Amino acid sequence: MCARYISIVLFACAAVFALQVVATEPGVFSGATARGAPPTAGSGNQAVKYTSLKIIKPENDATVRLNEGPVSITVELKPALQTDFRHRLQYLVDGEVNTESEQATVELSNVYRGTHTIAVRVINEQNTTLISAKPVTVHVRQPSVLFRQRQK
């Protein structure tokens, strides 16, 4: 009769894990358990809950001049974005989605002269909001076409 317990030692990533495979009948395995370090938060099939999301740049009530380039947004997310779970950052201008990205710094397009509210949230694959940043208000200034003509 075959042994009921077979110990297998695996060498992976410079760590040694002992696996115990249980045989209920010869050649039939009912499961495997890993012995070693306990799983850390976020390992396995569960994402870690986000604790904070903050818009770092621009600051609230800032004036942005478009002659300096597009509106650049930088956020701080803790813990880091979990792309393995298909999480992404969604950047909104005046409540409308402007862009989605896995990057903490993006340049927003189609932001014109005037006062705007910028918001950011982390969403998952089902577009469920996992965490939102406190929105910031920005005042966008564009040089006038008339001003450019006068400079020539």
SULUR-V951304 format. One record per pair of residues at least 12 apart in sequence whose C-alpha atoms are under 6 Angstrom apart, sorted by the first residue. I is the first residue (numbers start at 0). J is the second residue. D is the distance in Angstrom with one decimal. If there is no record, write none. Layout:
i->I j->J d->D
i->I j->J d->D
This chain:
i->1 j->25 d->5.9
i->3 j->21 d->6.0
i->3 j->22 d->5.0
i->4 j->21 d->5.3
i->5 j->20 d->5.7
i->6 j->18 d->6.0
i->6 j->19 d->5.2
i->16 j->35 d->5.9
i->17 j->34 d->5.7
i->18 j->33 d->4.9
i->19 j->31 d->5.9
i->19 j->32 d->5.7
i->49 j->77 d->5.9
i->49 j->78 d->5.8
i->50 j->77 d->5.7
i->51 j->76 d->5.7
i->51 j->77 d->5.2
i->52 j->75 d->5.7
i->52 j->76 d->4.5
i->52 j->132 d->5.0
i->53 j->74 d->5.5
i->53 j->75 d->5.2
i->53 j->132 d->5.1
i->54 j->74 d->4.4
i->55 j->73 d->5.5
i->55 j->74 d->5.2
i->56 j->72 d->5.4
i->56 j->73 d->5.0
i->59 j->135 d->4.6
i->59 j->136 d->5.2
i->60 j->136 d->5.0
i->60 j->137 d->5.1
i->61 j->137 d->5.1
i->62 j->137 d->5.8
i->62 j->138 d->4.6
i->62 j->139 d->5.9
i->63 j->138 d->6.0
i->63 j->139 d->4.8
i->64 j->139 d->5.9
i->64 j->140 d->4.8
i->64 j->141 d->6.0
i->65 j->141 d->5.2
i->69 j->106 d->5.9
i->70 j->106 d->5.5
i->70 j->107 d->5.3
i->71 j->105 d->5.8
i->71 j->106 d->4.3
i->72 j->104 d->5.5
i->72 j->105 d->5.4
i->73 j->103 d->5.6
i->73 j->104 d->4.3
i->74 j->103 d->5.2
i->85 j->124 d->5.7
i->86 j->122 d->5.6
i->86 j->123 d->4.5
i->87 j->100 d->5.8
i->87 j->101 d->5.1
i->87 j->121 d->5.6
i->87 j->122 d->5.6
i->88 j->100 d->5.3
i->88 j->101 d->5.8
i->88 j->120 d->5.7
i->88 j->121 d->4.6
i->89 j->119 d->5.6
i->89 j->120 d->5.4
i->90 j->119 d->4.6
i->91 j->117 d->5.7
i->91 j->118 d->5.1
i->92 j->116 d->5.7
i->92 j->117 d->4.7
i->93 j->115 d->5.8
i->93 j->116 d->5.0
i->112 j->139 d->4.9
i->112 j->140 d->5.2
i->112 j->141 d->5.7
i->113 j->138 d->5.7
i->113 j->139 d->5.2
i->114 j->137 d->5.7
i->114 j->138 d->4.4
i->115 j->136 d->5.7
i->115 j->137 d->5.4
i->116 j->135 d->5.7
i->116 j->136 d->4.5
i->117 j->134 d->5.5
i->117 j->135 d->5.3
i->118 j->134 d->4.5
i->119 j->131 d->6.0
i->119 j->132 d->5.5
